Amino acid sequence: MRHKKGNKKLNKPTDQRLAMIRSIAISLFKHDHVSTTRARAKEVQRYVEKILTTIKEPTFNNIRSILKLIPNKDILKIIIVKSQRYKDVKGGYTRIFHLPNRLGDNAKLSRLELV
């Protein structure tokens, strides 16, 4: 059953929220780490874990399903290369470190990085 499998709204409409999660995920794949707020980091972590679990076995259908989530072929190549280091790992591809709060608005910051 699919009960309680929703996502956080992050005070954004759906299209803006998906675009933000995609852009943070792309930055994570490019640079191996990204600093953002704690709520955003948790949502991006769920998104990235699904992508890496799917692409560990790079079949044609898996590649097409990843292109639906991140429609960028350059990033897809990076994801496939980085997914090879997780071939024998069953999960936990990312980790979140807590950072000090932001000075301007006291938001809780976190650093999301690939293990």
Secondary structure, DSSP 8 states (H G I E B T S, - for coil): --TT-----TTS-HHHHHHHHHHHHHHHHHHSEEEEEHHHHHHHHHHHHHHHHHHTS--HHHHHHHHHHS--HHHHHHHHHHHGGGTT--S--EEEEE----TTT---EEEEEE-
